[in-house]
């Protein structure tokens, strides 16, 4: 019904959207705790991991 590339593209979009929803949720929760250095470091880690996630998705799509 759908081509393989379209399915993987949609899966990647869902993963990226879920990632940013998680980052937004963490920012809201941690900001309420009044720990700004912790919030900045946590968001930096999550945003820093995003390229690795995107590269892994690229490799999976390239192999399939």
PQR file of N, CA, C, O and H, with PARSE charges and radii, in Angstrom:
ATOM      1  N   UNK A   1       0.821  -1.179   0.000 -0.4000 1.5000
ATOM      2  CA  UNK A   1       0.000   0.000   0.000 -0.0000 2.0000
ATOM      3  C   UNK A   1       0.873   1.254   0.000  0.5500 1.7000
ATOM      4  O   UNK A   1       0.721   2.105  -0.877 -0.5500 1.4000
ATOM      5  N   UNK A   2       1.787   1.384   0.971 -0.4000 1.5000
ATOM      6  CA  UNK A   2       2.708   2.519   1.022 -0.0000 2.0000
ATOM      7  C   UNK A   2       4.097   2.025   0.657  0.5500 1.7000
ATOM      8  O   UNK A   2       4.434   0.865   0.892 -0.5500 1.4000
ATOM      9  H   UNK A   2       1.911   0.693   1.683  0.4000 1.0000
ATOM     10  N   UNK A   3       4.903   2.911   0.080 -0.4000 1.5000
ATOM     11  CA  UNK A   3       6.276   2.519  -0.223 -0.0000 2.0000
ATOM     12  C   UNK A   3       7.096   2.486   1.064  0.5500 1.7000
ATOM     13  O   UNK A   3       6.750   3.129   2.055 -0.5500 1.4000
ATOM     14  H   UNK A   3       4.629   3.853  -0.112  0.4000 1.0000
ATOM     15  N   UNK A   4       8.163   1.743   1.030 -0.4000 1.5000
ATOM     16  CA  UNK A   4       9.008   1.572   2.212 -0.0000 2.0000
ATOM     17  C   UNK A   4       9.625   2.905   2.656  0.5500 1.7000
ATOM     18  O   UNK A   4       9.733   3.176   3.852 -0.5500 1.4000
ATOM     19  H   UNK A   4       8.444   1.221   0.225  0.4000 1.0000
ATOM     20  N   UNK A   5      10.024   3.727   1.690 -0.4000 1.5000
ATOM     21  CA  UNK A   5      10.646   5.013   2.033 -0.0000 2.0000
ATOM     22  C   UNK A   5       9.669   5.939   2.753  0.5500 1.7000
ATOM     23  O   UNK A   5      10.051   6.653   3.680 -0.5500 1.4000
ATOM     24  H   UNK A   5       9.936   3.506   0.719  0.4000 1.0000
ATOM     25  N   UNK A   6       8.419   5.923   2.327 -0.4000 1.5000
ATOM     26  CA  UNK A   6       7.417   6.770   2.965 -0.0000 2.0000
ATOM     27  C   UNK A   6       7.166   6.334   4.401  0.5500 1.7000
ATOM     28  O   UNK A   6       7.000   7.174   5.286 -0.5500 1.4000
ATOM     29  H   UNK A   6       8.108   5.343   1.574  0.4000 1.0000
ATOM     30  N   UNK A   7       7.138   5.056   4.631 -0.4000 1.5000
ATOM     31  CA  UNK A   7       6.919   4.545   5.993 -0.0000 2.0000
ATOM     32  C   UNK A   7       8.064   4.961   6.900  0.5500 1.7000
ATOM     33  O   UNK A   7       7.836   5.397   8.029 -0.5500 1.4000
ATOM     34  H   UNK A   7       7.273   4.374   3.912  0.4000 1.0000
ATOM     35  N   UNK A   8       9.301   4.827   6.412 -0.4000 1.5000
ATOM     36  CA  UNK A   8      10.446   5.222   7.236 -0.0000 2.0000
ATOM     37  C   UNK A   8      10.494   6.723   7.451  0.5500 1.7000
ATOM     38  O   UNK A   8      10.897   7.185   8.519 -0.5500 1.4000
ATOM     39  H   UNK A   8       9.486   4.473   5.495  0.4000 1.0000
ATOM     40  N   UNK A   9      10.092   7.480   6.459 -0.4000 1.5000
ATOM     41  CA  UNK A   9      10.051   8.932   6.620 -0.0000 2.0000
ATOM     42  C   UNK A   9       9.027   9.330   7.683  0.5500 1.7000
ATOM     43  O   UNK A   9       9.304  10.176   8.532 -0.5500 1.4000
ATOM     44  H   UNK A   9       9.765   7.105   5.592  0.4000 1.0000
ATOM     45  N   UNK A  10       7.865   8.727   7.632 -0.4000 1.5000
ATOM     46  CA  UNK A  10       6.851   9.019   8.643 -0.0000 2.0000
ATOM     47  C   UNK A  10       7.295   8.578  10.031  0.5500 1.7000
ATOM     48  O   UNK A  10       7.019   9.256  11.021 -0.5500 1.4000
ATOM     49  H   UNK A  10       7.640   8.039   6.941  0.4000 1.0000
ATOM     50  N   UNK A  11       7.983   7.444  10.101 -0.4000 1.5000
ATOM     51  CA  UNK A  11       8.501   6.989  11.395 -0.0000 2.0000
ATOM     52  C   UNK A  11       9.523   7.976  11.949  0.5500 1.7000
ATOM     53  O   UNK A  11       9.534   8.252  13.149 -0.5500 1.4000
ATOM     54  H   UNK A  11       8.207   6.894   9.297  0.4000 1.0000
ATOM     55  N   UNK A  12      10.372   8.502  11.087 -0.4000 1.5000
ATOM     56  CA  UNK A  12      11.352   9.496  11.521 -0.0000 2.0000
ATOM     57  C   UNK A  12      10.696  10.771  12.004  0.5500 1.7000
ATOM     58  O   UNK A  12      11.128  11.358  12.996 -0.5500 1.4000
ATOM     59  H   UNK A  12      10.362   8.278  10.113  0.4000 1.0000
ATOM     60  N   UNK A  13       9.655  11.204  11.312 -0.4000 1.5000
ATOM     61  CA  UNK A  13       8.935  12.410  11.724 -0.0000 2.0000
ATOM     62  C   UNK A  13       8.287  12.195  13.088  0.5500 1.7000
ATOM     63  O   UNK A  13       8.323  13.083  13.940 -0.5500 1.4000
ATOM     64  H   UNK A  13       9.303  10.727  10.506  0.4000 1.0000
ATOM     65  N   UNK A  14       7.702  11.035  13.298 -0.4000 1.5000
ATOM     66  CA  UNK A  14       7.075  10.738  14.590 -0.0000 2.0000
ATOM     67  C   UNK A  14       8.117  10.722  15.704  0.5500 1.7000
ATOM     68  O   UNK A  14       7.869  11.240  16.793 -0.5500 1.4000
ATOM     69  H   UNK A  14       7.673  10.313  12.606  0.4000 1.0000
ATOM     70  N   UNK A  15       9.272  10.135  15.439 -0.4000 1.5000
ATOM     71  CA  UNK A  15      10.334  10.087  16.459 -0.0000 2.0000
ATOM     72  C   UNK A  15      10.816  11.493  16.794  0.5500 1.7000
ATOM     73  O   UNK A  15      11.004  11.818  17.966 -0.5500 1.4000
ATOM     74  H   UNK A  15       9.473   9.715  14.554  0.4000 1.0000
ATOM     75  N   UNK A  16      11.016  12.329  15.779 -0.4000 1.5000
ATOM     76  CA  UNK A  16      11.490  13.696  16.023 -0.0000 2.0000
ATOM     77  C   UNK A  16      10.449  14.511  16.786  0.5500 1.7000
ATOM     78  O   UNK A  16      10.794  15.255  17.703 -0.5500 1.4000
ATOM     79  H   UNK A  16      10.863  12.065  14.826  0.4000 1.0000
ATOM     80  N   UNK A  17       9.191  14.375  16.415 -0.4000 1.5000
ATOM     81  CA  UNK A  17       8.136  15.095  17.142 -0.0000 2.0000
ATOM     82  C   UNK A  17       8.047  14.638  18.588  0.5500 1.7000
ATOM     83  O   UNK A  17       7.893  15.459  19.493 -0.5500 1.4000
ATOM     84  H   UNK A  17       8.910  13.770  15.670  0.4000 1.0000
ATOM     85  N   UNK A  18       8.143  13.331  18.809 -0.4000 1.5000
ATOM     86  CA  UNK A  18       8.111  12.818  20.180 -0.0000 2.0000
ATOM     87  C   UNK A  18       9.305  13.333  20.972  0.5500 1.7000
ATOM     88  O   UNK A  18       9.181  13.638  22.158 -0.5500 1.4000
ATOM     89  H   UNK A  18       8.268  12.665  18.074  0.4000 1.0000
ATOM     90  N   UNK A  19      10.448  13.431  20.329 -0.4000 1.5000
ATOM     91  CA  UNK A  19      11.643  13.943  20.984 -0.0000 2.0000
ATOM     92  C   UNK A  19      11.435  15.379  21.452  0.5500 1.7000
ATOM     93  O   UNK A  19      11.763  15.714  22.590 -0.5500 1.4000
ATOM     94  H   UNK A  19      10.549  13.183  19.365  0.4000 1.0000
ATOM     95  N   UNK A  20      10.896  16.227  20.587 -0.4000 1.5000
ATOM     96  CA  UNK A  20      10.708  17.619  20.972 -0.0000 2.0000
ATOM     97  C   UNK A  20       9.578  17.790  21.984  0.5500 1.7000
ATOM     98  O   UNK A  20       9.620  18.717  22.793 -0.5500 1.4000
ATOM     99  H   UNK A  20      10.629  15.955  19.662  0.4000 1.0000
ATOM    100  N   UNK A  21       8.583  16.931  21.956 -0.4000 1.5000
ATOM    101  CA  UNK A  21       7.557  16.954  23.000 -0.0000 2.0000
ATOM    102  C   UNK A  21       8.186  16.599  24.347  0.5500 1.7000
ATOM    103  O   UNK A  21       7.868  17.212  25.366 -0.5500 1.4000
ATOM    104  H   UNK A  21       8.549  16.178  21.299  0.4000 1.0000
ATOM    105  N   UNK A  22       9.075  15.612  24.349 -0.4000 1.5000
ATOM    106  CA  UNK A  22       9.764  15.247  25.582 -0.0000 2.0000
ATOM    107  C   UNK A  22      10.633  16.386  26.097  0.5500 1.7000
ATOM    108  O   UNK A  22      10.643  16.660  27.298 -0.5500 1.4000
ATOM    109  H   UNK A  22       9.333  15.113  23.522  0.4000 1.0000
ATOM    110  N   UNK A  23      11.359  17.053  25.208 -0.4000 1.5000
ATOM    111  CA  UNK A  23      12.195  18.186  25.616 -0.0000 2.0000
ATOM    112  C   UNK A  23      11.335  19.316  26.174  0.5500 1.7000
ATOM    113  O   UNK A  23      11.690  19.925  27.183 -0.5500 1.4000
ATOM    114  H   UNK A  23      11.350  16.831  24.233  0.4000 1.0000
ATOM    115  N   UNK A  24      10.209  19.599  25.525 -0.4000 1.5000
ATOM    116  CA  UNK A  24       9.309  20.642  26.025 -0.0000 2.0000
ATOM    117  C   UNK A  24       8.736  20.305  27.381  0.5500 1.7000
ATOM    118  O   UNK A  24       8.630  21.170  28.251 -0.5500 1.4000
ATOM    119  H   UNK A  24       9.921  19.104  24.705  0.4000 1.0000
ATOM    120  N   UNK A  25       8.366  19.047  27.567 -0.4000 1.5000
ATOM    121  CA  UNK A  25       7.834  18.615  28.860 -0.0000 2.0000
ATOM    122  C   UNK A  25       8.894  18.747  29.948  0.5500 1.7000
ATOM    123  O   UNK A  25       8.612  19.238  31.041 -0.5500 1.4000
ATOM    124  H   UNK A  25       8.452  18.344  26.861  0.4000 1.0000
ATOM    125  N   UNK A  26      10.109  18.308  29.647 -0.4000 1.5000
ATOM    126  CA  UNK A  26      11.183  18.424  30.636 -0.0000 2.0000
ATOM    127  C   UNK A  26      11.482  19.878  30.964  0.5500 1.7000
ATOM    128  O   UNK A  26      11.747  20.210  32.120 -0.5500 1.4000
ATOM    129  H   UNK A  26      10.338  17.909  28.759  0.4000 1.0000
ATOM    130  N   UNK A  27      11.442  20.740  29.971 -0.4000 1.5000
ATOM    131  CA  UNK A  27      11.686  22.161  30.226 -0.0000 2.0000
ATOM    132  C   UNK A  27      10.615  22.721  31.155  0.5500 1.7000
ATOM    133  O   UNK A  27      10.929  23.501  32.054 -0.5500 1.4000
ATOM    134  H   UNK A  27      11.227  20.470  29.032  0.4000 1.0000
ATOM    135  N   UNK A  28       9.369  22.342  30.953 -0.4000 1.5000
ATOM    136  CA  UNK A  28       8.286  22.843  31.796 -0.0000 2.0000
ATOM    137  C   UNK A  28       8.408  22.319  33.225  0.5500 1.7000
ATOM    138  O   UNK A  28       8.245  23.072  34.185 -0.5500 1.4000
ATOM    139  H   UNK A  28       9.115  21.709  30.222  0.4000 1.0000
ATOM    140  N   UNK A  29       8.692  21.035  33.357 -0.4000 1.5000
ATOM    141  CA  UNK A  29       8.789  20.436  34.694 -0.0000 2.0000
ATOM    142  C   UNK A  29       9.997  20.963  35.442  0.5500 1.7000
ATOM    143  O   UNK A  29       9.895  21.320  36.616 -0.5500 1.4000
ATOM    144  H   UNK A  29       8.824  20.424  32.576  0.4000 1.0000
ATOM    145  N   UNK A  30      11.142  21.016  34.776 -0.4000 1.5000
ATOM    146  CA  UNK A  30      12.356  21.455  35.457 -0.0000 2.0000
ATOM    147  C   UNK A  30      12.353  22.955  35.733  0.5500 1.7000
ATOM    148  O   UNK A  30      12.941  23.407  36.716 -0.5500 1.4000
ATOM    149  H   UNK A  30      11.225  20.727  33.822  0.4000 1.0000
ATOM    150  N   UNK A  31      11.699  23.723  34.878 -0.4000 1.5000
ATOM    151  CA  UNK A  31      11.625  25.167  35.120 -0.0000 2.0000
ATOM    152  C   UNK A  31      10.817  25.454  36.376  0.5500 1.7000
ATOM    153  O   UNK A  31      11.114  26.398  37.108 -0.5500 1.4000
ATOM    154  H   UNK A  31      11.222  23.356  34.079  0.4000 1.0000
ATOM    155  N   UNK A  32       9.804  24.646  36.625 -0.4000 1.5000
ATOM    156  CA  UNK A  32       8.985  24.837  37.818 -0.0000 2.0000
ATOM    157  C   UNK A  32       9.777  24.540  39.088  0.5500 1.7000
ATOM    158  O   UNK A  32       9.412  25.007  40.167 -0.5500 1.4000
ATOM    159  H   UNK A  32       9.563  23.879  36.030  0.4000 1.0000
ATOM    160  N   UNK A  33      10.850  23.771  38.970 -0.4000 1.5000
ATOM    161  CA  UNK A  33      11.658  23.412  40.133 -0.0000 2.0000
ATOM    162  C   UNK A  33      12.690  24.485  40.481  0.5500 1.7000
ATOM    163  O   UNK A  33      13.416  24.346  41.465 -0.5500 1.4000
ATOM    164  H   UNK A  33      11.146  23.392  38.094  0.4000 1.0000
ATOM    165  N   UNK A  34      12.761  25.551  39.687 -0.4000 1.5000
ATOM    166  CA  UNK A  34      13.681  26.673  39.941 -0.0000 2.0000
ATOM    167  C   UNK A  34      15.146  26.236  39.944  0.5500 1.7000
ATOM    168  O   UNK A  34      15.940  26.724  40.748 -0.5500 1.4000
ATOM    169  H   UNK A  34      12.171  25.664  38.888  0.4000 1.0000
ATOM    170  N   UNK A  35      15.498  25.323  39.055 -0.4000 1.5000
ATOM    171  CA  UNK A  35      16.896  24.896  38.931 -0.0000 2.0000
ATOM    172  C   UNK A  35      17.370  25.180  37.514  0.5500 1.7000
ATOM    173  O   UNK A  35      17.455  24.266  36.693 -0.5500 1.4000
ATOM    174  H   UNK A  35      14.853  24.926  38.402  0.4000 1.0000
ATOM    175  N   UNK A  36      17.673  26.412  37.225 -0.4000 1.5000
ATOM    176  CA  UNK A  36      18.027  26.812  35.872 -0.0000 2.0000
ATOM    177  C   UNK A  36      19.269  26.104  35.323  0.5500 1.7000
ATOM    178  O   UNK A  36      19.229  25.668  34.172 -0.5500 1.4000
ATOM    179  H   UNK A  36      17.605  27.155  37.891  0.4000 1.0000
ATOM    180  N   UNK A  37      20.370  25.961  36.071 -0.4000 1.5000
ATOM    181  CA  UNK A  37      21.519  25.234  35.502 -0.0000 2.0000
ATOM    182  C   UNK A  37      21.184  23.788  35.147  0.5500 1.7000
ATOM    183  O   UNK A  37      21.676  23.264  34.148 -0.5500 1.4000
ATOM    184  H   UNK A  37      20.402  26.315  37.005  0.4000 1.0000
ATOM    185  N   UNK A  38      20.366  23.151  35.947 -0.4000 1.5000
ATOM    186  CA  UNK A  38      19.950  21.777  35.632 -0.0000 2.0000
ATOM    187  C   UNK A  38      19.093  21.709  34.389  0.5500 1.7000
ATOM    188  O   UNK A  38      19.213  20.776  33.594 -0.5500 1.4000
ATOM    189  H   UNK A  38      19.966  23.576  36.759  0.4000 1.0000
ATOM    190  N   UNK A  39      18.224  22.699  34.217 -0.4000 1.5000
ATOM    191  CA  UNK A  39      17.371  22.759  33.029 -0.0000 2.0000
ATOM    192  C   UNK A  39      18.225  22.941  31.777  0.5500 1.7000
ATOM    193  O   UNK A  39      18.012  22.261  30.773 -0.5500 1.4000
ATOM    194  H   UNK A  39      18.127  23.457  34.862  0.4000 1.0000
ATOM    195  N   UNK A  40      19.171  23.840  31.835 -0.4000 1.5000
ATOM    196  CA  UNK A  40      20.020  24.103  30.676 -0.0000 2.0000
ATOM    197  C   UNK A  40      20.836  22.871  30.316  0.5500 1.7000
ATOM    198  O   UNK A  40      20.946  22.532  29.138 -0.5500 1.4000
ATOM    199  H   UNK A  40      19.344  24.392  32.651  0.4000 1.0000
ATOM    200  N   UNK A  41      21.406  22.201  31.300 -0.4000 1.5000
ATOM    201  CA  UNK A  41      22.214  21.017  30.995 -0.0000 2.0000
ATOM    202  C   UNK A  41      21.353  19.866  30.483  0.5500 1.7000
ATOM    203  O   UNK A  41      21.772  19.151  29.573 -0.5500 1.4000
ATOM    204  H   UNK A  41      21.316  22.477  32.257  0.4000 1.0000
ATOM    205  N   UNK A  42      20.168  19.672  31.043 -0.4000 1.5000
ATOM    206  CA  UNK A  42      19.288  18.595  30.578 -0.0000 2.0000
ATOM    207  C   UNK A  42      18.843  18.832  29.142  0.5500 1.7000
ATOM    208  O   UNK A  42      18.846  17.903  28.334 -0.5500 1.4000
ATOM    209  H   UNK A  42      19.827  20.253  31.782  0.4000 1.0000
ATOM    210  N   UNK A  43      18.464  20.054  28.814 -0.4000 1.5000
ATOM    211  CA  UNK A  43      18.061  20.361  27.446 -0.0000 2.0000
ATOM    212  C   UNK A  43      19.235  20.240  26.480  0.5500 1.7000
ATOM    213  O   UNK A  43      19.068  19.801  25.342 -0.5500 1.4000
ATOM    214  H   UNK A  43      18.462  20.809  29.470  0.4000 1.0000
ATOM    215  N   UNK A  44      20.400  20.623  26.929 -0.4000 1.5000
ATOM    216  CA  UNK A  44      21.588  20.478  26.080 -0.0000 2.0000
ATOM    217  C   UNK A  44      21.891  19.029  25.758  0.5500 1.7000
ATOM    218  O   UNK A  44      22.269  18.703  24.633 -0.5500 1.4000
ATOM    219  H   UNK A  44      20.536  20.980  27.854  0.4000 1.0000
ATOM    220  N   UNK A  45      21.727  18.165  26.738 -0.4000 1.5000
ATOM    221  CA  UNK A  45      21.952  16.735  26.501 -0.0000 2.0000
ATOM    222  C   UNK A  45      20.930  16.192  25.508  0.5500 1.7000
ATOM    223  O   UNK A  45      21.292  15.472  24.577 -0.5500 1.4000
ATOM    224  H   UNK A  45      21.420  18.431  27.652  0.4000 1.0000
ATOM    225  N   UNK A  46      19.673  16.529  25.698 -0.4000 1.5000
ATOM    226  CA  UNK A  46      18.644  16.002  24.801 -0.0000 2.0000
ATOM    227  C   UNK A  46      18.809  16.523  23.380  0.5500 1.7000
ATOM    228  O   UNK A  46      18.653  15.763  22.425 -0.5500 1.4000
ATOM    229  H   UNK A  46      19.379  17.113  26.454  0.4000 1.0000
ATOM    230  N   UNK A  47      19.120  17.790  23.227 -0.4000 1.5000
ATOM    231  CA  UNK A  47      19.325  18.339  21.888 -0.0000 2.0000
ATOM    232  C   UNK A  47      20.620  17.788  21.287  0.5500 1.7000
ATOM    233  O   UNK A  47      20.714  17.607  20.073 -0.5500 1.4000
ATOM    234  H   UNK A  47      19.247  18.408  24.003  0.4000 1.0000
ATOM    235  N   UNK A  48      21.600  17.526  22.120 -0.4000 1.5000
ATOM    236  CA  UNK A  48      22.851  16.943  21.638 -0.0000 2.0000
ATOM    237  C   UNK A  48      22.697  15.519  21.141  0.5500 1.7000
ATOM    238  O   UNK A  48      23.466  15.075  20.288 -0.5500 1.4000
ATOM    239  H   UNK A  48      21.524  17.673  23.106  0.4000 1.0000
ATOM    240  N   UNK A  49      21.728  14.805  21.653 -0.4000 1.5000
ATOM    241  CA  UNK A  49      21.506  13.417  21.243 -0.0000 2.0000
ATOM    242  C   UNK A  49      20.734  13.342  19.925  0.5500 1.7000
ATOM    243  O   UNK A  49      20.789  12.321  19.240 -0.5500 1.4000
ATOM    244  H   UNK A  49      21.103  15.165  22.345  0.4000 1.0000
ATOM    245  N   UNK A  50      20.027  14.391  19.564 -0.4000 1.5000
ATOM    246  CA  UNK A  50      19.198  14.362  18.360 -0.0000 2.0000
ATOM    247  C   UNK A  50      19.981  14.013  17.086  0.5500 1.7000
ATOM    248  O   UNK A  50      19.472  13.219  16.295 -0.5500 1.4000
ATOM    249  H   UNK A  50      19.982  15.221  20.120  0.4000 1.0000
ATOM    250  N   UNK A  51      21.173  14.547  16.836 -0.4000 1.5000
ATOM    251  CA  UNK A  51      21.886  14.143  15.616 -0.0000 2.0000
ATOM    252  C   UNK A  51      22.178  12.639  15.561  0.5500 1.7000
ATOM    253  O   UNK A  51      22.116  12.040  14.488 -0.5500 1.4000
ATOM    254  H   UNK A  51      21.587  15.192  17.479  0.4000 1.0000
ATOM    255  N   UNK A  52      22.487  12.037  16.683 -0.4000 1.5000
ATOM    256  CA  UNK A  52      22.729  10.593  16.700 -0.0000 2.0000
ATOM    257  C   UNK A  52      21.462   9.819  16.342  0.5500 1.7000
ATOM    258  O   UNK A  52      21.528   8.809  15.641 -0.5500 1.4000
ATOM    259  H   UNK A  52      22.537  12.523  17.555  0.4000 1.0000
ATOM    260  N   UNK A  53      20.327  10.279  16.813 -0.4000 1.5000
ATOM    261  CA  UNK A  53      19.050   9.636  16.487 -0.0000 2.0000
ATOM    262  C   UNK A  53      18.763   9.774  14.999  0.5500 1.7000
ATOM    263  O   UNK A  53      18.370   8.807  14.347 -0.5500 1.4000
ATOM    264  H   UNK A  53      20.272  11.099  17.383  0.4000 1.0000
ATOM    265  N   UNK A  54      18.956  10.963  14.466 -0.4000 1.5000
ATOM    266  CA  UNK A  54      18.716  11.186  13.038 -0.0000 2.0000
ATOM    267  C   UNK A  54      19.672  10.371  12.176  0.5500 1.7000
ATOM    268  O   UNK A  54      19.268   9.848  11.138 -0.5500 1.4000
ATOM    269  H   UNK A  54      19.274  11.749  14.995  0.4000 1.0000
ATOM    270  N   UNK A  55      20.921  10.255  12.586 -0.4000 1.5000
ATOM    271  CA  UNK A  55      21.883   9.467  11.821 -0.0000 2.0000
ATOM    272  C   UNK A  55      21.516   7.991  11.844  0.5500 1.7000
ATOM    273  O   UNK A  55      21.638   7.300  10.832 -0.5500 1.4000
ATOM    274  H   UNK A  55      21.249  10.680  13.430  0.4000 1.0000
ATOM    275  N   UNK A  56      21.066   7.506  12.998 -0.4000 1.5000
ATOM    276  CA  UNK A  56      20.643   6.112  13.091 -0.0000 2.0000
ATOM    277  C   UNK A  56      19.449   5.848  12.174  0.5500 1.7000
ATOM    278  O   UNK A  56      19.393   4.812  11.513 -0.5500 1.4000
ATOM    279  H   UNK A  56      20.967   8.067  13.820  0.4000 1.0000
ATOM    280  N   UNK A  57      18.501   6.772  12.132 -0.4000 1.5000
ATOM    281  CA  UNK A  57      17.371   6.608  11.215 -0.0000 2.0000
ATOM    282  C   UNK A  57      17.831   6.633   9.770  0.5500 1.7000
ATOM    283  O   UNK A  57      17.314   5.875   8.949 -0.5500 1.4000
ATOM    284  H   UNK A  57      18.546   7.614  12.670  0.4000 1.0000
ATOM    285  N   UNK A  58      18.778   7.476   9.444 -0.4000 1.5000
ATOM    286  CA  UNK A  58      19.307   7.550   8.090 -0.0000 2.0000
ATOM    287  C   UNK A  58      19.973   6.240   7.693  0.5500 1.7000
ATOM    288  O   UNK A  58      19.788   5.760   6.574 -0.5500 1.4000
ATOM    289  H   UNK A  58      19.198   8.092  10.111  0.4000 1.0000
ATOM    290  N   UNK A  59      20.752   5.659   8.613 -0.4000 1.5000
ATOM    291  CA  UNK A  59      21.426   4.398   8.324 -0.0000 2.0000
ATOM    292  C   UNK A  59      20.425   3.264   8.137  0.5500 1.7000
ATOM    293  O   UNK A  59      20.609   2.408   7.272 -0.5500 1.4000
ATOM    294  H   UNK A  59      20.902   6.049   9.521  0.4000 1.0000
ATOM    295  N   UNK A  60      19.369   3.254   8.942 -0.4000 1.5000
ATOM    296  CA  UNK A  60      18.368   2.203   8.808 -0.0000 2.0000
ATOM    297  C   UNK A  60      17.663   2.320   7.469  0.5500 1.7000
ATOM    298  O   UNK A  60      17.448   1.312   6.795 -0.5500 1.4000
ATOM    299  H   UNK A  60      19.219   3.949   9.645  0.4000 1.0000
ATOM    300  N   UNK A  61      17.303   3.525   7.073 -0.4000 1.5000
ATOM    301  CA  UNK A  61      16.621   3.728   5.796 -0.0000 2.0000
ATOM    302  C   UNK A  61      17.570   3.395   4.652  0.5500 1.7000
ATOM    303  O   UNK A  61      17.138   2.837   3.643 -0.5500 1.4000
ATOM    304  H   UNK A  61      17.478   4.344   7.620  0.4000 1.0000
ATOM    305  N   UNK A  62      18.855   3.724   4.786 -0.4000 1.5000
ATOM    306  CA  UNK A  62      19.812   3.436   3.735 -0.0000 2.0000
ATOM    307  C   UNK A  62      20.040   1.944   3.559  0.5500 1.7000
ATOM    308  O   UNK A  62      20.279   1.489   2.441 -0.5500 1.4000
ATOM    309  H   UNK A  62      19.206   4.178   5.606  0.4000 1.0000
ATOM    310  N   UNK A  63      19.973   1.182   4.625 -0.4000 1.5000
ATOM    311  CA  UNK A  63      20.160  -0.263   4.562 -0.0000 2.0000
ATOM    312  C   UNK A  63      18.923  -0.936   3.987  0.5500 1.7000
ATOM    313  O   UNK A  63      19.032  -1.904   3.235 -0.5500 1.4000
ATOM    314  H   UNK A  63      19.779   1.552   5.534  0.4000 1.0000
ATOM    315  N   UNK A  64      17.744  -0.424   4.342 -0.4000 1.5000
ATOM    316  CA  UNK A  64      16.486  -1.053   3.894 -0.0000 2.0000
ATOM    317  C   UNK A  64      16.188  -0.724   2.505  0.5500 1.7000
ATOM    318  O   UNK A  64      15.172  -1.168   1.969 -0.5500 1.4000
ATOM    319  H   UNK A  64      17.656   0.363   4.954  0.4000 1.0000
TER
END
